[in-house]
């Protein structure tokens, strides 16, 4: 679930949040005189690194969840132990 939420956040960030945040940050940090170095750092961080980082972490979380699920299935097949299901409502 966390992986899918991060991928959704990355999509919405790129579509709605990225440009206004980029412009607002540039306006607030570059006040008296223009600085190309500050603008490049802001563009790299907000414009490229943040969306890519969200996507990489989201896909990693999904992959890790799938691998852990497969590991549990293989472990139960190798041990030939069926999954224990507790009866509900019976004490």
Secondary structure, DSSP 8 states (H G I E B T S, - for coil): -HHHHHHHHHHHIIIIIHHHHHHHHHHHH--SS--HHHHHHHIIIIIIIHHHHHHHHHHHHHHHHHHHHHHHHHHHHHHT-------SS--
